[in-house]
Amino acid sequence: MVNRGNLAVLTCVLSLGMNTLMAQTVFKSPGCSDVSSANFQAVTLVNNVKDPTLDEVVRFSVAKSGAVYFAERVGNIKVVKADGSIAKVGKVDVFSPFSTMNKPLTTYYNNRNNEFGLVGFTLDPDFDVNHYIFVYYQARTTDVGNLSRFTVTSDVLDMASEKVIMSWPIQKNYCCHTGGDIRIDSKHDLWISVGNNTMNRADDGDPLAYVDESIAGSDADDQGHAANSNDYRGKILRIHLADDGTYTVPAGNFKDYYASMYTPADLLKIKPEIFAMGMRNPYTLAIDEPTGRVMWGEVGPDNGWDTEELNILDKPAFTGWPYFAGETGNAHYIYKMNKDPANPMNTSPNNTGVQKLPPAKGATIAYEQSCAITGSMYRWSAAQTSPKKLPGHFEGKWFITDWKGDETIKVVTLDNTGIKVAAKEDFLPVTFTKFQHPLQISVGPDGILYALDFSSGSGYHFGTNGVTTPVNGSDPQTKIMRIEYTGAPCAIAVSVHDRMVRETQAAKASLINLGFSGSRIVSMPFQARGVRLYDLQGKLAWEYSAAAPAASAAAVKLGVPASVGNGIYRAKYIY
């Protein structure tokens, strides 16, 4: 029996179930010399020696300047400066991890600390210019979750600068599942994963767990959260950021994509910000910039089945929870209520959204329940000037790991569809990094891989009930590392890395002059999937996307609408 009083935000109890790792990993790739673990070194940026006040680090983000900012669940924002010193930037006023420090709450089930606090954090891609940070946190005095923007000036958090971009109701009666990872893409679309905000009072083995309709309201019934199109929880959201701290909804989200399924009355029951729905705890999130695909690690139920998930989506979807879990071929895929995956219906009285849901999409990767963590999809770029960046072999590789411990990072090769796994291999052996609980892995703007290794010392994330002192400040296992490549630079072979070569060539001749006269034509190179035009201030002015790569060896000529405006633009090609 699992002791739920000690369960964590990731509720991780079992092993990953991946193969035992080799003593040394060796990669071979045309255009590169062999790459092995001997070609990498792990540089510790943050640990309890460098910062004795370290307290539950949950997220980090790397600026273009090389500074590493990180967030602690109690609300602290800190920075690793160029000289390696660590400074506190400020503190967001969050619902504390410890219930004794907050307003009285109603009855608690499971874990009293409820896993709340500062749970999402990222820098704006243009942070070095605009100084914006984005956080997702549970408010201290009201039962809401806030997605907010703050300004950091000279490494000081301006509390008066807060712009609450989005806010939604949450419940504080039940532990768990906050989600909260934030990513901002080159179009300035913000993506955020939101957990289902419930841990059912029943045990996972109970038939009513997660779908108990007998309790008034939806707190114990995930049909009112993750499977509810009129609720933000258990979702991946996508919005477009405006400079004034507001947002618009970009075209192509869930509501647009499935509009033909619904009546006008039904469409009013779908939150337009939802990109995908039907998730339990999508704690980590990543965006593949060239393709726009979204990836996340979804922490599965505590059952020992193959219901832990890593996912990739190239379009909006209902991904199944709480009715379905894991890959479609999994013996336990139909997880609750014996629903039809091809025609799922949410008829719960706690559902305020549409009843008919799209056909469920199974997981990309599933394995025995543990704590799935997604990392970045690495994309080589000529703009990454650091000699310590990942070598070209890893172009297009998806980095994944698991929080449970005794594991390392895996690299996944996808097939030509871009959403199915072709191969999976070890990145580095366990003995290289000695991970205890890898909580985040991300490629920085410099092309270097960074990792957060979290340990509460108890084997569970986020400590124990009612503790009011730093949980892991004295734990030497908690650290943020930069994993640097120290081998010889790889020559990029056209036959293997042609996308990267084309990107480099495009960067040399990417200025497009749309004058007052002429044909207003932009050329899209061979095998490109689209083109984006940015003005000289970096704002997106026009975008063209093709259903398939250009098949002709000759460049495709595209007419640019007059509404785009005149002048000089910078072209970015999509592959």
C-alpha positions in Angstrom: 0.0 0.0 0.0 1.3 3.4 -0.9 1.5 5.9 1.9 -0.3 8.9 0.4 0.7 11.2 3.2 4.2 11.2 1.7 3.3 11.3 -2.0 4.7 14.1 -4.0 3.8 16.4 -6.9 4.9 13.7 -9.3 3.5 10.8 -7.2 6.4 8.6 -8.2 6.6 5.1 -6.7 7.9 2.6 -9.2 11.0 2.2 -11.4 11.3 3.3 -15.0 11.7 -0.1 -16.5 14.3 0.9 -19.1 17.4 -1.1 -19.8 20.4 -1.0 -17.6 22.9 1.4 -19.0 26.3 0.7 -20.6 29.6 1.7 -18.9 30.2 4.1 -21.8 27.9 5.3 -24.5 29.4 5.8 -27.9 27.6 7.5 -30.9 28.6 7.2 -34.5 27.3 9.6 -37.1 28.5 10.5 -40.6 30.3 13.9 -40.5 31.2 13.5 -36.8 33.9 11.6 -35.0 32.7 9.1 -32.5 31.1 10.9 -29.5 31.3 9.2 -26.1 30.8 10.1 -22.5 34.5 11.0 -22.4 33.5 14.0 -24.6 31.3 15.6 -21.9 31.7 17.2 -18.5 29.1 18.2 -16.0 29.6 21.6 -14.4 27.7 22.2 -11.2 26.1 25.7 -11.2 23.8 25.4 -8.2 24.0 23.3 -5.1 23.8 23.7 -1.3 27.4 24.7 -1.0 27.0 27.6 -3.4 23.7 28.5 -1.9 23.1 27.2 1.7 19.5 28.5 1.6 18.6 26.3 -1.3 14.9 25.3 -0.9 13.0 23.0 -3.3 14.2 24.2 -6.8 11.5 23.4 -9.2 12.4 25.2 -12.5 15.2 27.0 -14.3 15.6 29.1 -17.4 18.7 30.2 -19.3 19.1 33.7 -20.7 20.9 34.4 -24.0 23.6 36.1 -21.8 24.3 32.8 -20.2 22.9 33.7 -16.8 20.8 30.9 -15.3 17.7 31.9 -13.4 15.8 29.4 -11.2 12.7 29.3 -9.0 12.0 27.7 -5.7 8.5 26.5 -4.7 8.3 28.9 -1.8 8.3 31.7 -4.3 12.0 32.7 -4.5 13.6 33.7 -7.8 17.4 33.5 -7.9 20.1 33.9 -10.5 23.5 32.4 -11.2 25.7 35.3 -12.2 28.6 35.3 -14.6 31.1 34.9 -11.8 29.3 31.8 -10.5 27.8 33.6 -7.4 24.1 33.1 -6.7 21.8 36.0 -5.8 18.1 36.2 -4.8 16.2 38.3 -7.3 13.0 38.5 -5.3 10.0 36.5 -4.0 6.6 35.9 -5.4 3.8 35.9 -2.9 2.6 32.4 -3.3 0.4 29.9 -1.4 3.1 28.4 0.8 4.0 24.7 0.5 3.2 24.5 4.2 -0.5 24.8 5.4 0.3 26.4 8.7 1.5 29.6 6.8 -1.7 30.1 4.9 -5.4 30.9 5.4 -7.4 28.1 7.0 -8.4 25.5 4.4 -11.3 23.0 4.4 -10.8 19.3 4.9 -7.6 17.9 3.5 -7.3 14.5 1.9 -4.0 12.8 1.3 -1.1 15.3 1.6 -1.7 18.5 3.6 0.9 20.6 1.8 -1.0 20.1 -1.4 2.1 20.7 -3.5 1.2 24.3 -4.2 3.5 27.3 -4.5 5.5 28.7 -7.4 5.3 25.7 -9.8 6.0 27.3 -13.3 8.8 29.6 -14.4 10.5 30.8 -17.6 12.3 33.8 -19.1 10.9 35.6 -22.1 13.0 34.7 -25.1 14.0 38.4 -25.3 14.6 38.6 -21.6 18.0 40.4 -22.1 16.1 43.2 -23.8 12.6 43.3 -22.1 13.5 41.7 -18.7 10.3 39.8 -18.5 9.8 36.6 -16.5 6.7 34.4 -16.5 5.5 32.4 -13.5 2.6 30.1 -12.7 1.7 30.0 -9.0 -1.2 29.3 -6.6 -2.3 32.5 -4.9 -1.8 32.8 -1.1 -5.1 34.2 -0.1 -7.6 33.1 -2.8 -8.3 29.8 -4.5 -6.9 30.6 -7.9 -3.9 29.8 -10.0 -2.2 32.8 -11.7 -0.1 32.9 -14.8 1.7 36.2 -14.4 4.5 38.3 -16.0 7.0 40.3 -13.9 9.9 42.6 -14.8 13.4 42.0 -13.4 15.7 45.0 -13.6 19.3 44.7 -12.5 18.5 41.4 -11.0 15.8 42.8 -8.8 12.2 41.5 -9.1 9.8 44.5 -9.4 6.7 43.2 -7.5 4.6 46.2 -8.7 5.2 45.1 -12.3 3.0 42.0 -12.1 0.6 41.5 -14.9 -1.8 38.7 -14.3 -2.2 37.3 -17.8 -4.6 34.5 -16.9 -6.2 33.3 -13.7 -8.5 30.3 -13.0 -10.2 28.7 -10.0 -8.5 25.8 -8.3 -9.5 23.6 -5.3 -7.3 23.2 -2.2 -9.2 20.3 -0.6 -7.3 17.5 -2.4 -3.6 17.0 -3.1 -2.1 17.0 -6.0 -1.0 17.6 -9.6 -0.1 21.2 -10.5 1.7 20.8 -13.8 2.9 24.3 -14.6 5.7 24.1 -17.1 5.9 27.2 -19.4 7.4 27.6 -22.8 7.4 30.6 -25.2 8.0 30.0 -28.9 9.4 32.3 -31.6 5.9 33.5 -32.5 5.6 34.6 -28.9 2.9 32.0 -28.3 3.0 31.0 -24.6 2.3 27.3 -23.8 1.6 26.1 -20.3 0.8 22.6 -19.0 -1.8 22.6 -16.2 -2.3 19.6 -13.9 -5.7 18.2 -13.1 -5.6 19.6 -9.6 -7.0 16.5 -7.9 -5.9 13.3 -6.2 -9.1 11.3 -5.7 -10.0 10.3 -2.1 -10.2 6.7 -3.2 -7.2 4.5 -3.8 -6.1 4.0 -7.4 -7.4 0.4 -7.2 -10.9 1.6 -6.4 -13.2 1.6 -9.5 -14.4 5.2 -8.6 -10.9 6.7 -8.3 -10.7 9.9 -10.4 -14.3 9.4 -11.7 -16.4 9.5 -8.4 -19.6 11.3 -9.4 -21.1 10.9 -5.9 -19.4 13.9 -4.4 -21.0 17.3 -5.0 -18.8 19.5 -7.3 -15.9 18.2 -9.3 -13.1 18.1 -6.7 -12.9 14.3 -6.6 -14.1 13.7 -10.2 -11.7 14.3 -12.9 -14.5 14.3 -15.4 -15.0 17.8 -14.2 -11.3 18.7 -14.6 -9.2 17.0 -17.2 -12.1 15.7 -19.4 -14.0 19.0 -19.1 -13.6 21.3 -22.1 -14.9 24.2 -20.0 -12.1 24.0 -17.4 -8.4 24.8 -17.7 -7.1 22.0 -15.5 -5.6 18.8 -17.0 -4.8 20.7 -20.2 -2.0 22.2 -22.4 -3.0 25.8 -23.1 -1.7 28.1 -25.9 -2.0 31.8 -26.0 -0.3 34.7 -27.9 1.4 37.3 -25.7 0.9 41.0 -26.2 3.4 43.6 -25.1 1.0 45.1 -22.6 0.6 41.9 -20.6 -2.6 40.8 -22.2 -3.1 38.0 -24.7 -5.1 36.8 -27.7 -5.9 33.3 -28.8 -4.0 32.0 -31.8 -5.9 30.2 -34.5 -5.8 26.4 -34.6 -6.4 25.5 -30.9 -8.7 22.6 -29.8 -11.9 24.7 -30.3 -11.0 25.6 -33.9 -9.7 22.2 -34.8 -12.8 20.3 -33.7 -15.3 23.0 -34.5 -17.1 20.8 -37.1 -18.0 18.3 -34.3 -20.0 20.8 -32.3 -23.1 23.0 -32.4 -22.7 26.8 -31.7 -24.1 26.1 -28.2 -21.4 23.4 -27.7 -18.6 25.7 -28.8 -19.5 28.1 -26.0 -18.5 25.3 -23.6 -14.9 25.0 -24.9 -12.2 27.2 -23.5 -10.5 28.8 -26.5 -7.1 28.7 -24.9 -7.0 24.9 -24.7 -4.7 23.3 -27.2 -5.0 19.7 -25.9 -7.0 18.1 -23.0 -7.3 14.9 -21.1 -4.2 14.9 -18.9 -3.4 13.9 -15.3 -0.2 15.7 -14.4 1.7 17.1 -17.5 4.5 18.3 -15.3 7.2 19.0 -18.0 6.7 20.6 -21.4 8.7 21.4 -24.5 8.1 22.8 -28.0 10.0 21.8 -31.1 10.5 25.2 -32.7 10.9 24.2 -36.4 7.8 22.0 -36.5 5.6 23.5 -33.7 5.1 20.1 -32.1 4.5 20.0 -28.4 6.0 17.4 -26.1 5.2 16.6 -22.5 5.9 14.1 -19.7 2.7 13.0 -18.1 2.9 11.4 -14.6 0.6 8.3 -14.6 -1.5 6.7 -11.9 -0.1 4.6 -9.0 -0.9 1.2 -10.3 2.3 -0.5 -11.6 0.8 -0.7 -15.1 2.3 0.7 -18.3 0.5 4.0 -17.9 3.4 6.4 -17.5 3.4 8.6 -20.6 5.7 10.7 -22.8 3.8 12.4 -25.6 4.3 14.4 -28.9 1.4 16.2 -30.6 1.4 17.9 -34.0 -2.3 19.0 -33.7 -4.9 19.4 -30.9 -6.2 16.3 -29.3 -8.0 14.6 -26.4 -5.4 12.4 -24.9 -7.7 10.3 -22.8 -7.5 10.9 -19.1 -9.3 9.8 -16.9 -10.8 7.2 -19.2 -7.6 6.0 -21.0 -3.9 5.8 -20.1 -0.7 4.7 -21.8 -0.3 3.4 -25.4 -3.4 2.2 -27.2 -2.0 -1.4 -27.2 -1.6 -1.4 -23.5 -3.8 -4.1 -21.8 -5.0 -1.4 -19.3 -5.4 1.4 -21.9 -9.2 1.5 -21.2 -8.5 2.7 -17.7 -11.9 3.8 -16.2 -15.6 3.3 -17.0 -15.1 1.1 -20.1 -15.5 4.1 -22.5 -15.1 3.7 -26.3 -11.8 5.4 -27.3 -13.2 6.1 -30.7 -16.3 7.9 -29.3 -15.7 8.9 -25.7 -18.6 10.6 -23.9 -18.3 12.7 -20.7 -21.8 12.4 -19.1 -20.7 13.3 -15.5 -22.9 15.7 -13.6 -19.6 17.5 -12.7 -18.8 18.2 -16.4 -19.7 21.7 -17.5 -18.2 21.3 -21.0 -19.1 19.3 -24.1 -20.2 15.7 -23.6 -18.9 14.3 -26.9 -15.1 14.2 -27.1 -12.8 13.6 -30.0 -11.3 10.1 -30.4 -8.7 9.5 -27.8 -5.0 9.6 -28.7 -2.7 7.2 -27.0 0.7 7.9 -25.6 3.8 8.2 -27.8 5.9 6.3 -25.2 4.4 4.4 -22.2 6.0 2.3 -19.5 5.5 1.1 -15.9 4.3 3.9 -13.7 7.1 6.2 -12.5 7.7 9.9 -13.2 8.1 10.8 -16.9 10.2 14.0 -17.6 10.4 15.4 -21.1 13.3 17.5 -22.3 14.0 19.5 -25.4 14.1 18.4 -29.0 17.6 19.6 -29.9 17.9 21.7 -33.0 21.4 22.7 -34.2 21.7 26.3 -35.2 24.5 28.5 -36.5 23.4 31.1 -33.9 24.6 28.7 -31.2 28.2 29.9 -31.0 29.4 28.1 -27.9 32.0 25.4 -28.6 30.5 23.5 -25.8 27.1 23.0 -27.4 25.7 19.6 -28.3 27.4 18.2 -31.5 25.5 17.8 -34.7 24.7 14.1 -34.1 21.9 15.2 -31.8 20.1 17.3 -34.3 16.4 16.3 -34.2 16.8 14.1 -31.1 14.3 14.2 -28.3 15.8 14.2 -24.8 13.8 12.4 -22.1 14.4 11.1 -18.6 12.5 10.0 -15.4 12.5 11.6 -12.0 12.5 8.3 -10.1 16.2 8.1 -9.8 19.0 5.7 -10.8 18.4 6.7 -14.4 20.0 8.8 -17.0 18.9 10.9 -20.0 17.7 9.0 -23.1 17.8 10.4 -26.7 14.9 9.4 -28.9 15.0 9.3 -32.7 11.6 9.8 -34.4 10.5 8.4 -37.7 9.5 10.4 -40.8 6.1 11.3 -39.3 7.9 13.1 -36.4 5.4 11.7 -33.9 6.5 8.0 -33.7 9.6 6.5 -32.1 12.1 4.9 -34.4 14.9 4.3 -31.9 15.9 5.1 -28.3 19.4 5.2 -26.9 21.3 6.3 -23.8 22.7 9.8 -23.8 25.2 9.3 -21.0 25.6 6.5 -18.4 24.4 6.8 -14.8 27.9 7.0 -13.5 28.5 10.2 -15.5 25.9 12.5 -13.8 24.9 10.3 -10.9 21.3 11.6 -11.1 19.1 11.1 -8.1 15.9 12.7 -9.3 16.2 14.6 -12.6 13.4 17.1 -12.6 14.2 19.2 -15.7 16.4 18.8 -18.8 16.5 21.7 -21.3 18.8 22.9 -24.1 19.7 26.5 -23.5 19.9 29.2 -26.2 23.7 28.4 -26.3 23.0 24.8 -27.5 24.2 23.4 -24.2 22.2 20.8 -22.2 21.2 21.9 -18.7 19.7 19.6 -16.0 18.1 20.1 -12.6 18.7 17.1 -10.3 16.2 17.4 -7.3 16.3 15.4 -4.1 14.3 16.0 -1.0 16.3 13.4 0.8 13.2 11.4 1.6 12.8 9.7 -1.8 9.7 11.8 -2.6 9.4 15.2 -4.1 8.3 18.2 -2.0 9.0 17.0 1.5 6.6 15.9 4.2 3.5 17.4 5.7 3.7 20.5 7.8 7.5 20.9 7.5 8.4 24.6 7.8 12.1 24.6 7.2 13.9 24.2 3.9 13.5 20.6 2.8 16.6 20.2 0.7 18.9 23.1 1.6 21.3 20.7 3.3 21.0 18.0 0.7 24.1 17.8 -1.5 22.2 15.8 -4.2 20.2 18.8 -5.4 21.9 20.7 -8.1 21.6 22.5 -11.5 24.2 21.3 -14.0 25.5 22.4 -17.4 26.5 19.4 -19.4 29.2 20.6 -21.7 30.6 19.0 -24.9 34.4 19.0 -24.8 35.2 17.0 -27.9 36.2 18.2 -31.3 33.6 20.1 -33.4 31.6 17.9 -35.7 31.7 18.6 -39.4 28.1 18.7 -40.6 27.5 16.3 -43.5 25.0 17.4 -46.0 23.6 13.9 -46.5 22.7 13.7 -42.8 22.3 17.3 -41.6 21.0 19.0 -44.7 18.4 20.9 -42.7 21.2 22.5 -40.7 23.1 23.4 -43.8 20.1 25.0 -45.4 19.4 26.9 -42.2 23.0 28.3 -42.3 22.7 29.3 -45.9 19.3 30.9 -45.3 20.8 33.0 -42.5 23.3 34.5 -44.9 20.7 35.8 -47.3 17.5 36.1 -45.2 16.8 39.8 -45.7 13.8 40.3 -48.0 12.9 43.7 -49.4 9.2 44.2 -50.0 9.2 47.6 -51.7 6.4 49.6 -53.0 6.7 48.1 -56.5 7.6 44.6 -57.8 6.0 41.2 -57.4 6.4 40.9 -53.6 7.8 37.4 -53.9 9.7 35.3 -51.3 11.4 32.1 -52.2 10.9 29.0 -50.0 13.9 26.6 -50.3 13.8 23.0 -51.3 12.3 20.8 -48.5 11.2 23.7 -46.4 7.7 23.4 -44.8 7.0 27.1 -44.6 8.4 30.6 -44.1 8.0 33.3 -41.6 8.7 37.0 -42.2 9.8 39.1 -39.2 10.2 42.9 -39.2 13.5 44.3 -38.1 12.1 44.7 -34.5 11.6 40.9 -34.4 7.8 40.9 -34.6 6.2 38.2 -36.8 4.6 39.9 -39.9 3.5 37.0 -42.0 3.6 33.2 -42.0 3.1 30.5 -44.7 2.8 26.8 -43.8 2.7 24.0 -46.2 1.1 20.6 -45.7 4.3 18.9 -46.9 7.9 19.9 -47.6 8.6 21.4 -51.0 9.4 18.5 -53.2 10.9 20.3 -56.2 14.7 21.0 -56.2 13.7 24.5 -57.4 12.7 27.0 -54.7 9.0 27.6 -54.4 7.9 31.2 -55.1 5.3 32.6 -52.7 3.4 35.8 -53.2 3.3 38.0 -50.1 0.0 39.8 -49.5 0.0 43.6 -49.7 -1.5 43.7 -46.2 1.9 42.6 -44.8 3.3 46.0 -45.5 6.4 47.3 -47.2 10.0 47.5 -46.2 12.8 45.0 -45.2 11.9 41.8 -43.5 14.0 38.8 -42.2 12.9 35.4 -43.4 13.0 32.3 -41.3 12.4 29.0 -43.1 10.5 26.1 -41.4 11.9 22.6 -41.9 
